[in-house]
Every structure is written in structure tokens, then in C-alpha cells.
Amino acid sequence: MRLGVLDVGSNTVHLIVVDAHPGARPVPQASHKSVLRLMRYLEPDGAISAEGVEAIVAAIASAMAVARREGIEELLPMATSALREARNGEEVLARIEASTGVALRVLSGEDEGRLTFLAIRRWYGWSSGNILLFDIGGGSLEIAAGSDEYPEVAVSLPLGAGRTTVQFFPSDPPTPAQMLELRAHSRQVMRADALPLFAGQPPFDHVVGSSKTIRSLARLAGSTRPGATGDIVTLRRSELKDWIPRLGQLPAEARQALPGITPDRTFQIVAGAIVLHSVMKLYDVEELEVSPWALREGILLRYLDGLG
């Protein structure tokens, strides 16, 4: 059957279309993405502005035109932290449904971590043992760990690359003081709200990073080697650390010339790098492997499991 996953995130509205059935690997057929950067549209009281609502509605309408053209049989629409935390989130959801016919399911932060972890487990298999997962979105950082299909521990922190850019980097490029402030803040949040939850966990056999931000950083600072199912991409903490000051010295426009830094990530890649380095250091991770699957694949897999 032909399925579509519509992901309304903090940075983009992204539709992926796949052919799939229970027990089979989803085969991508089409993709459509609109860059939103919803954090730019937040009012001082935490509401999404009228301009931001119009941008969301237009992006979803554009994605639905692609979905109809591709002949999808089932649409799996979801929204993550930006709409989940917006003061007027319920009103925005109602406006989206009235204008486009799409009823978005708003995922909790724990849902994001659990579904992303499911995708990671299916990609790497049982032989990967106890997995530690980092996923950096536009609005939040998810950390999850476990040895089963769903994590034993999952936490969502307000440390997404887009959110922290807006909060800590009023200038472009950011100043060294702003970068240090974000580093200190991210570590403080992780120590208070994440580390205690992972106390007593057995040693991790495999550390994985997912999300476009981490994939972009791995293309810039990571390494690639052949594997049985394709290239294996890894990112070392030391290499990431070396790149952070260089990224911070460049204005957003100039970062697009670097390998892996796409136009939709260039403004938030410095903050994403700082948050990723901070979480790797706090969890004593020297190297992680970058997963090609993440939240959208987890949504698909759970849906297909329900059909089996």
C-alpha cells in the first residue's frame, strides 16, 4: 500500500511517500519539504503569530497536493514540539483542519523518543544490544535508551537547534559569549532533567544519532566507511568540537558552502552542534553512529505493525 507521513516540525513541513506492507521495509517513492522555521513566528507570549499560521497552512496544503498526486491510500499526519508547546496550539490545529482537512496528531516528547527509538532498533537489529539514542529536532532534544524495541528510558528536553538559536543567538554569527552561554545552559538542563533518569542503566553497546541536524554535522565533521547494507557514517566528539568555533565564526549565509550544511539548516547548525557536543560529553560518548531512519520511519513502522 502507498502511505504518506506528514511531519509538521519546528523547522519544516515534510511529507514522505512510501510503498509498504507489514513485514517489509518501506520503499520511498516521493518527498516534499517546505522550510518554516516556526520559532521565528513565536510571539512573546508563546503563541504562533498569524503570519506563522498562514505559513503552516500553506505548507500543509502544498504537501497535500503532492499526496493526492502520488495516490496515497493512508496519510499519517503528526506535529511535534512547536505546535505542542505553542500557547495557541489548539486554535492552530483547528485552523489547519478547517483549511486543509488534515487533523494533525500532536506527539508528546516521550512519543517522539519512543517512536524514533523503534525506527533505530529496526534499522540496527537486536545484535546492537543496549542502545543510547540522541535526536536533535528544531524544538527539542530527545534522549532514549534500552535493549528492546521501545526504550526503557526516554526524555525530551527543550534544547532543539532552532529553539536554542532563537533563545541564545540574537546576532549572526553568534558571539563567543553567546556560544558559551548556550553550552552552560544545555549542560545544566541535561544534568537536572535527563541524567538522573538514566542512573543505573547498563553500559551502552551502541550509541546512535538521528535527525537532519546530526546527519548534517556528520557530513561536515564525520567519516564514512562501507557496510553490509550501505555506508556507515560516524561522528566523533573530538572532530565535532574542532568544528564548532569555525562554524561560529561564519554568518549563516556562508555556512551553506560547507559540506552537508543545507539552506534549511544553516541558521541553526551552530546551536545544534553545541547541544550535540554537550550531550555526547555529558554521557561520555566518544563516537556515535548516524542512523538514516528517525521519527517518520518510526511512525510508519508502528502503523504497519498494527496491520499485521
C-alpha atoms as a printed R data frame, in Angstrom:
    type eleno elety resid chain resno       x      y      z
1   ATOM     1    CA   MET     A     1   0.000  0.000  0.000
2   ATOM     2    CA   ARG     A     2   1.062  3.583 -0.536
3   ATOM     3    CA   LEU     A     3   1.435  5.560  2.688
4   ATOM     4    CA   GLY     A     4   2.282  9.155  3.444
5   ATOM     5    CA   VAL     A     5   3.806 10.574  6.639
6   ATOM     6    CA   LEU     A     6   3.244 14.296  7.103
7   ATOM     7    CA   ASP     A     7   5.615 15.710  9.724
8   ATOM     8    CA   VAL     A     8   4.882 19.268 10.883
9   ATOM     9    CA   GLY     A     9   8.017 20.086 12.831
10  ATOM    10    CA   SER     A    10   9.663 23.177 14.245
11  ATOM    11    CA   ASN     A    11  11.797 23.685 11.166
12  ATOM    12    CA   THR     A    12   9.973 22.076  8.243
13  ATOM    13    CA   VAL     A    13   6.736 20.579  6.994
14  ATOM    14    CA   HIS     A    14   7.884 17.340  5.391
15  ATOM    15    CA   LEU     A    15   5.881 14.725  3.529
16  ATOM    16    CA   ILE     A    16   7.375 11.359  2.658
17  ATOM    17    CA   VAL     A    17   5.532  8.859  0.470
18  ATOM    18    CA   VAL     A    18   6.414  5.158  0.667
19  ATOM    19    CA   ASP     A    19   5.219  1.824 -0.647
20  ATOM    20    CA   ALA     A    20   4.993 -0.621  2.226
21  ATOM    21    CA   HIS     A    21   3.249 -3.592  3.757
22  ATOM    22    CA   PRO     A    22   3.584 -5.412  7.103
23  ATOM    23    CA   GLY     A    23   6.880 -7.248  7.423
24  ATOM    24    CA   ALA     A    24   8.561 -5.352  4.581
25  ATOM    25    CA   ARG     A    25  10.961 -2.440  4.515
26  ATOM    26    CA   PRO     A    26   9.211  0.809  3.449
27  ATOM    27    CA   VAL     A    27  10.369  1.890 -0.019
28  ATOM    28    CA   PRO     A    28  10.474  5.694 -0.506
29  ATOM    29    CA   GLN     A    29   8.640  6.988 -3.572
30  ATOM    30    CA   ALA     A    30   8.398 10.762 -3.132
31  ATOM    31    CA   SER     A    31   9.268 13.573 -0.748
32  ATOM    32    CA   HIS     A    32   8.114 17.158 -0.382
33  ATOM    33    CA   LYS     A    33   9.509 19.665  2.110
34  ATOM    34    CA   SER     A    34   8.724 23.283  2.991
35  ATOM    35    CA   VAL     A    35  11.081 25.221  5.272
36  ATOM    36    CA   LEU     A    36   9.164 27.057  8.021
37  ATOM    37    CA   ARG     A    37  11.458 27.807 10.975
38  ATOM    38    CA   LEU     A    38   8.423 28.203 13.204
39  ATOM    39    CA   MET     A    39  10.483 29.602 16.063
40  ATOM    40    CA   ARG     A    40  10.701 32.839 14.069
41  ATOM    41    CA   TYR     A    41   6.920 33.183 14.324
42  ATOM    42    CA   LEU     A    42   6.580 32.876 18.096
43  ATOM    43    CA   GLU     A    43   5.088 35.887 19.851
44  ATOM    44    CA   PRO     A    44   6.454 36.992 23.253
45  ATOM    45    CA   ASP     A    45   3.585 35.145 24.973
46  ATOM    46    CA   GLY     A    46   4.466 31.863 23.220
47  ATOM    47    CA   ALA     A    47   1.706 31.958 20.588
48  ATOM    48    CA   ILE     A    48   2.357 31.359 16.894
49  ATOM    49    CA   SER     A    49   1.719 34.597 15.007
50  ATOM    50    CA   ALA     A    50  -0.953 34.994 12.322
51  ATOM    51    CA   GLU     A    51   1.823 35.046  9.718
52  ATOM    52    CA   GLY     A    52   3.182 31.789 11.096
53  ATOM    53    CA   VAL     A    53  -0.231 30.128 10.997
54  ATOM    54    CA   GLU     A    54  -0.639 31.144  7.361
55  ATOM    55    CA   ALA     A    55   2.794 29.698  6.581
56  ATOM    56    CA   ILE     A    56   1.872 26.361  8.203
57  ATOM    57    CA   VAL     A    57  -1.450 26.148  6.382
58  ATOM    58    CA   ALA     A    58   0.177 26.956  3.035
59  ATOM    59    CA   ALA     A    59   2.924 24.367  3.570
60  ATOM    60    CA   ILE     A    60   0.443 21.640  4.507
61  ATOM    61    CA   ALA     A    61  -1.777 22.482  1.526
62  ATOM    62    CA   SER     A    62   1.251 22.176 -0.745
63  ATOM    63    CA   ALA     A    63   2.172 18.817  0.783
64  ATOM    64    CA   MET     A    64  -1.384 17.536  0.379
65  ATOM    65    CA   ALA     A    65  -1.345 18.415 -3.315
66  ATOM    66    CA   VAL     A    66   1.695 16.134 -3.648
67  ATOM    67    CA   ALA     A    67  -0.028 13.432 -1.583
68  ATOM    68    CA   ARG     A    68  -3.038 13.447 -3.893
69  ATOM    69    CA   ARG     A    69  -0.834 13.363 -6.965
70  ATOM    70    CA   GLU     A    70   1.072 10.379 -5.591
71  ATOM    71    CA   GLY     A    71  -2.130  8.481 -4.842
72  ATOM    72    CA   ILE     A    72  -1.526  7.718 -1.186
73  ATOM    73    CA   GLU     A    73  -4.009  5.352  0.473
74  ATOM    74    CA   GLU     A    74  -3.402  6.428  4.059
75  ATOM    75    CA   LEU     A    75  -1.961  9.646  5.497
76  ATOM    76    CA   LEU     A    76  -0.228  9.626  8.893
77  ATOM    77    CA   PRO     A    77  -0.106 13.307  9.945
78  ATOM    78    CA   MET     A    78   1.798 14.401 13.039
79  ATOM    79    CA   ALA     A    79   3.121 17.511 14.756
80  ATOM    80    CA   THR     A    80   5.938 17.852 17.264
81  ATOM    81    CA   SER     A    81   7.251 20.400 19.753
82  ATOM    82    CA   ALA     A    82   6.412 23.706 18.036
83  ATOM    83    CA   LEU     A    83   2.659 23.063 17.959
84  ATOM    84    CA   ARG     A    84   2.734 21.020 21.147
85  ATOM    85    CA   GLU     A    85   4.071 23.946 23.152
86  ATOM    86    CA   ALA     A    86   2.503 26.922 21.370
87  ATOM    87    CA   ARG     A    87   0.070 28.853 23.577
88  ATOM    88    CA   ASN     A    88  -2.488 28.864 20.769
89  ATOM    89    CA   GLY     A    89  -1.706 25.339 19.607
90  ATOM    90    CA   GLU     A    90  -5.310 24.103 19.808
91  ATOM    91    CA   GLU     A    91  -6.526 27.051 17.743
92  ATOM    92    CA   VAL     A    92  -3.818 26.471 15.137
93  ATOM    93    CA   LEU     A    93  -4.707 22.784 14.884
94  ATOM    94    CA   ALA     A    94  -8.375 23.664 14.353
95  ATOM    95    CA   ARG     A    95  -7.469 26.208 11.688
96  ATOM    96    CA   ILE     A    96  -5.270 23.652  9.884
97  ATOM    97    CA   GLU     A    97  -8.056 21.065  9.860
98  ATOM    98    CA   ALA     A    98 -10.653 23.582  8.675
99  ATOM    99    CA   SER     A    99  -8.406 24.870  5.867
100 ATOM   100    CA   THR     A   100  -6.766 21.657  4.657
101 ATOM   101    CA   GLY     A   101  -8.803 18.774  6.047
102 ATOM   102    CA   VAL     A   102  -5.739 17.438  7.874
103 ATOM   103    CA   ALA     A   103  -6.228 16.507 11.533
104 ATOM   104    CA   LEU     A   104  -2.728 16.520 12.976
105 ATOM   105    CA   ARG     A   105  -1.822 14.193 15.809
106 ATOM   106    CA   VAL     A   106   0.381 16.054 18.273
107 ATOM   107    CA   LEU     A   107   3.097 13.799 19.664
108 ATOM   108    CA   SER     A   108   4.405 14.188 23.184
109 ATOM   109    CA   GLY     A   109   8.139 14.452 23.690
110 ATOM   110    CA   GLU     A   110   8.157 10.914 25.084
111 ATOM   111    CA   ASP     A   111   6.257  9.700 21.998
112 ATOM   112    CA   GLU     A   112   8.925 11.251 19.782
113 ATOM   113    CA   GLY     A   113  11.662  9.456 21.668
114 ATOM   114    CA   ARG     A   114   9.840  6.101 21.699
115 ATOM   115    CA   LEU     A   115   8.952  6.118 18.004
116 ATOM   116    CA   THR     A   116  12.391  7.264 16.927
117 ATOM   117    CA   PHE     A   117  13.894  4.529 19.075
118 ATOM   118    CA   LEU     A   118  11.643  1.947 17.389
119 ATOM   119    CA   ALA     A   119  13.000  3.001 13.996
120 ATOM   120    CA   ILE     A   120  16.577  2.821 15.278
121 ATOM   121    CA   ARG     A   121  16.059 -0.653 16.715
122 ATOM   122    CA   ARG     A   122  14.553 -1.946 13.476
123 ATOM   123    CA   TRP     A   123  17.402 -0.467 11.448
124 ATOM   124    CA   TYR     A   124  20.215 -1.838 13.613
125 ATOM   125    CA   GLY     A   125  18.557 -5.030 14.863
126 ATOM   126    CA   TRP     A   126  18.775 -6.964 18.094
127 ATOM   127    CA   SER     A   127  22.510 -7.545 17.740
128 ATOM   128    CA   SER     A   128  23.116 -3.867 18.538
129 ATOM   129    CA   GLY     A   129  22.282 -4.598 22.173
130 ATOM   130    CA   ASN     A   130  21.631 -1.762 24.600
131 ATOM   131    CA   ILE     A   131  21.207  1.422 22.506
132 ATOM   132    CA   LEU     A   132  21.622  5.041 23.564
133 ATOM   133    CA   LEU     A   133  19.898  7.449 21.169
134 ATOM   134    CA   PHE     A   134  20.264 11.202 20.645
135 ATOM   135    CA   ASP     A   135  17.862 13.022 18.318
136 ATOM   136    CA   ILE     A   136  18.006 16.808 17.819
137 ATOM   137    CA   GLY     A   137  14.979 18.422 16.225
138 ATOM   138    CA   GLY     A   138  14.170 22.065 15.741
139 ATOM   139    CA   GLY     A   139  12.378 22.407 19.070
140 ATOM   140    CA   SER     A   140  13.613 19.577 21.276
141 ATOM   141    CA   LEU     A   141  16.353 17.085 22.050
142 ATOM   142    CA   GLU     A   142  15.245 13.506 22.648
143 ATOM   143    CA   ILE     A   143  17.408 11.057 24.583
144 ATOM   144    CA   ALA     A   144  16.345  7.418 24.857
145 ATOM   145    CA   ALA     A   145  17.935  4.133 25.865
146 ATOM   146    CA   GLY     A   146  17.071  0.474 26.095
147 ATOM   147    CA   SER     A   147  17.592 -3.064 24.854
148 ATOM   148    CA   ASP     A   148  14.072 -3.713 23.493
149 ATOM   149    CA   GLU     A   149  12.036 -2.296 20.587
150 ATOM   150    CA   TYR     A   150  10.857  0.591 22.726
151 ATOM   151    CA   PRO     A   151  13.182  2.376 25.147
152 ATOM   152    CA   GLU     A   152  13.273  1.770 28.858
153 ATOM   153    CA   VAL     A   153  14.007  5.474 29.379
154 ATOM   154    CA   ALA     A   154  13.030  8.374 27.116
155 ATOM   155    CA   VAL     A   155  13.186 12.095 27.811
156 ATOM   156    CA   SER     A   156  12.510 15.209 25.748
157 ATOM   157    CA   LEU     A   157  14.348 18.443 26.549
158 ATOM   158    CA   PRO     A   158  13.703 21.977 25.187
159 ATOM   159    CA   LEU     A   159  17.119 22.043 23.505
160 ATOM   160    CA   GLY     A   160  16.269 21.832 19.826
161 ATOM   161    CA   ALA     A   161  18.568 23.514 17.338
162 ATOM   162    CA   GLY     A   162  16.019 26.100 16.204
163 ATOM   163    CA   ARG     A   163  14.738 26.901 19.683
164 ATOM   164    CA   THR     A   164  18.210 27.432 21.166
165 ATOM   165    CA   THR     A   165  19.303 29.532 18.182
166 ATOM   166    CA   VAL     A   166  16.398 31.934 18.745
167 ATOM   167    CA   GLN     A   167  16.938 31.974 22.520
168 ATOM   168    CA   PHE     A   168  20.704 32.389 22.655
169 ATOM   169    CA   PHE     A   169  21.944 33.756 19.323
170 ATOM   170    CA   PRO     A   170  20.390 37.178 18.666
171 ATOM   171    CA   SER     A   171  23.360 38.037 16.452
172 ATOM   172    CA   ASP     A   172  24.647 36.314 13.319
173 ATOM   173    CA   PRO     A   173  27.241 34.959 13.657
174 ATOM   174    CA   PRO     A   174  26.919 34.358 17.392
175 ATOM   175    CA   THR     A   175  29.475 35.828 19.751
176 ATOM   176    CA   PRO     A   176  31.801 33.551 21.759
177 ATOM   177    CA   ALA     A   177  29.960 34.640 24.913
178 ATOM   178    CA   GLN     A   178  26.602 33.583 23.442
179 ATOM   179    CA   MET     A   179  28.024 30.210 22.473
180 ATOM   180    CA   LEU     A   180  29.420 29.676 25.973
181 ATOM   181    CA   GLU     A   181  26.066 30.632 27.484
182 ATOM   182    CA   LEU     A   182  24.258 28.037 25.369
183 ATOM   183    CA   ARG     A   183  26.829 25.383 26.290
184 ATOM   184    CA   ALA     A   184  26.370 26.086 30.008
185 ATOM   185    CA   HIS     A   185  22.573 26.163 29.711
186 ATOM   186    CA   SER     A   186  22.355 22.901 27.791
187 ATOM   187    CA   ARG     A   187  24.544 21.086 30.278
188 ATOM   188    CA   GLN     A   188  22.547 22.445 33.191
189 ATOM   189    CA   VAL     A   189  19.255 21.258 31.667
190 ATOM   190    CA   MET     A   190  20.689 17.826 30.838
191 ATOM   191    CA   ARG     A   191  22.148 17.334 34.312
192 ATOM   192    CA   ALA     A   192  18.918 18.330 36.019
193 ATOM   193    CA   ASP     A   193  16.296 16.739 33.765
194 ATOM   194    CA   ALA     A   194  17.970 13.847 31.931
195 ATOM   195    CA   LEU     A   195  20.974 12.315 33.649
196 ATOM   196    CA   PRO     A   196  19.115 11.193 36.808
197 ATOM   197    CA   LEU     A   197  16.644  9.210 34.671
198 ATOM   198    CA   PHE     A   198  19.480  7.150 33.195
199 ATOM   199    CA   ALA     A   199  21.103  6.271 36.507
200 ATOM   200    CA   GLY     A   200  21.503  2.526 36.857
201 ATOM   201    CA   GLN     A   201  21.267  1.805 33.146
202 ATOM   202    CA   PRO     A   202  23.618 -0.968 31.959
203 ATOM   203    CA   PRO     A   203  26.559  0.001 29.715
204 ATOM   204    CA   PHE     A   204  25.567  1.058 26.225
205 ATOM   205    CA   ASP     A   205  26.600 -1.220 23.380
206 ATOM   206    CA   HIS     A   206  25.700  1.161 20.571
207 ATOM   207    CA   VAL     A   207  25.296  4.960 20.534
208 ATOM   208    CA   VAL     A   208  23.206  6.356 17.685
209 ATOM   209    CA   GLY     A   209  22.352  9.851 16.488
210 ATOM   210    CA   SER     A   210  19.383 10.644 14.272
211 ATOM   211    CA   SER     A   211  17.761 13.749 12.723
212 ATOM   212    CA   LYS     A   212  18.769 16.047  9.914
213 ATOM   213    CA   THR     A   213  20.875 18.225 12.210
214 ATOM   214    CA   ILE     A   214  23.072 15.292 13.242
215 ATOM   215    CA   ARG     A   215  23.285 13.972  9.683
216 ATOM   216    CA   SER     A   216  24.402 17.423  8.509
217 ATOM   217    CA   LEU     A   217  27.077 17.627 11.192
218 ATOM   218    CA   ALA     A   218  28.285 14.126 10.330
219 ATOM   219    CA   ARG     A   219  28.680 15.074  6.670
220 ATOM   220    CA   LEU     A   220  30.760 18.025  7.776
221 ATOM   221    CA   ALA     A   221  32.842 16.502 10.558
222 ATOM   222    CA   GLY     A   222  32.246 12.751 10.421
223 ATOM   223    CA   SER     A   223  33.625  9.826  8.487
224 ATOM   224    CA   THR     A   224  32.153  7.154  6.223
225 ATOM   225    CA   ARG     A   225  33.075  3.522  5.643
226 ATOM   226    CA   PRO     A   226  31.423  0.757  3.607
227 ATOM   227    CA   GLY     A   227  28.985 -1.542  5.396
228 ATOM   228    CA   ALA     A   228  26.884 -4.583  4.559
229 ATOM   229    CA   THR     A   229  23.725 -2.523  3.942
230 ATOM   230    CA   GLY     A   230  25.352  0.694  2.742
231 ATOM   231    CA   ASP     A   231  27.727  3.312  4.029
232 ATOM   232    CA   ILE     A   232  28.221  3.570  7.797
233 ATOM   233    CA   VAL     A   233  28.509  7.184  8.950
234 ATOM   234    CA   THR     A   234  30.109  8.013 12.291
235 ATOM   235    CA   LEU     A   235  30.799 11.238 14.154
236 ATOM   236    CA   ARG     A   236  33.498 11.622 16.781
237 ATOM   237    CA   ARG     A   237  33.100 14.119 19.601
238 ATOM   238    CA   SER     A   238  36.637 15.431 19.126
239 ATOM   239    CA   GLU     A   239  36.023 16.217 15.439
240 ATOM   240    CA   LEU     A   240  32.745 17.926 16.253
241 ATOM   241    CA   LYS     A   241  34.467 20.036 18.910
242 ATOM   242    CA   ASP     A   242  37.052 21.222 16.379
243 ATOM   243    CA   TRP     A   243  34.343 22.430 14.001
244 ATOM   244    CA   ILE     A   244  32.201 24.390 16.480
245 ATOM   245    CA   PRO     A   245  34.383 27.536 16.688
246 ATOM   246    CA   ARG     A   246  34.847 27.528 12.910
247 ATOM   247    CA   LEU     A   247  31.103 27.277 12.335
248 ATOM   248    CA   GLY     A   248  30.506 30.013 14.877
249 ATOM   249    CA   GLN     A   249  32.753 32.454 13.054
250 ATOM   250    CA   LEU     A   250  30.767 32.213  9.819
251 ATOM   251    CA   PRO     A   251  27.488 34.019  9.127
252 ATOM   252    CA   ALA     A   252  24.571 31.744  8.290
253 ATOM   253    CA   GLU     A   253  24.727 32.540  4.587
254 ATOM   254    CA   ALA     A   254  28.369 31.484  4.333
255 ATOM   255    CA   ARG     A   255  27.803 28.136  6.080
256 ATOM   256    CA   GLN     A   256  25.901 26.856  3.047
257 ATOM   257    CA   ALA     A   257  29.212 26.472  1.226
258 ATOM   258    CA   LEU     A   258  30.297 23.790  3.717
259 ATOM   259    CA   PRO     A   259  29.684 20.076  3.049
260 ATOM   260    CA   GLY     A   260  26.339 18.869  4.366
261 ATOM   261    CA   ILE     A   261  25.024 22.257  5.515
262 ATOM   262    CA   THR     A   262  21.793 22.731  3.569
263 ATOM   263    CA   PRO     A   263  19.939 26.066  3.361
264 ATOM   264    CA   ASP     A   264  17.215 24.854  5.731
265 ATOM   265    CA   ARG     A   265  19.778 24.056  8.473
266 ATOM   266    CA   THR     A   266  22.380 26.754  8.051
267 ATOM   267    CA   PHE     A   267  20.911 29.243 10.531
268 ATOM   268    CA   GLN     A   268  20.640 26.690 13.367
269 ATOM   269    CA   ILE     A   269  23.604 24.382 12.802
270 ATOM   270    CA   VAL     A   270  25.896 26.101 15.341
271 ATOM   271    CA   ALA     A   271  23.405 25.680 18.166
272 ATOM   272    CA   GLY     A   272  22.758 22.093 17.083
273 ATOM   273    CA   ALA     A   273  26.489 21.352 17.175
274 ATOM   274    CA   ILE     A   274  26.855 22.823 20.664
275 ATOM   275    CA   VAL     A   275  23.902 20.835 22.021
276 ATOM   276    CA   LEU     A   276  25.147 17.613 20.417
277 ATOM   277    CA   HIS     A   277  28.679 18.065 21.740
278 ATOM   278    CA   SER     A   278  27.289 18.818 25.197
279 ATOM   279    CA   VAL     A   279  25.143 15.686 25.349
280 ATOM   280    CA   MET     A   280  27.940 13.493 23.991
281 ATOM   281    CA   LYS     A   281  30.332 14.826 26.618
282 ATOM   282    CA   LEU     A   282  27.836 14.521 29.459
283 ATOM   283    CA   TYR     A   283  27.105 10.884 28.556
284 ATOM   284    CA   ASP     A   284  30.819 10.205 27.971
285 ATOM   285    CA   VAL     A   285  30.284  9.311 24.295
286 ATOM   286    CA   GLU     A   286  33.409  9.470 22.131
287 ATOM   287    CA   GLU     A   287  31.699  8.437 18.875
288 ATOM   288    CA   LEU     A   288  28.192  7.838 17.606
289 ATOM   289    CA   GLU     A   289  26.790  6.211 14.501
290 ATOM   290    CA   VAL     A   290  24.340  8.186 12.380
291 ATOM   291    CA   SER     A   291  21.059  6.471 11.556
292 ATOM   292    CA   PRO     A   292  19.324  7.004  8.208
293 ATOM   293    CA   TRP     A   293  15.990  6.296  9.952
294 ATOM   294    CA   ALA     A   294  14.305  8.502 12.547
295 ATOM   295    CA   LEU     A   295  10.843  9.613 13.714
296 ATOM   296    CA   ARG     A   296   8.984  9.425 10.400
297 ATOM   297    CA   GLU     A   297  10.112  5.837  9.869
298 ATOM   298    CA   GLY     A   298   9.040  5.027 13.427
299 ATOM   299    CA   ILE     A   299   5.541  6.340 12.681
300 ATOM   300    CA   LEU     A   300   5.377  4.155  9.579
301 ATOM   301    CA   LEU     A   301   6.629  1.058 11.358
302 ATOM   302    CA   ARG     A   302   4.163  1.347 14.213
303 ATOM   303    CA   TYR     A   303   1.299  1.780 11.740
304 ATOM   304    CA   LEU     A   304   2.396 -1.275  9.767
305 ATOM   305    CA   ASP     A   305   2.749 -3.307 12.973
306 ATOM   306    CA   GLY     A   306  -0.894 -2.544 13.687
307 ATOM   307    CA   LEU     A   307  -1.907 -4.062 10.353
308 ATOM   308    CA   GLY     A   308  -0.077 -7.319 10.913
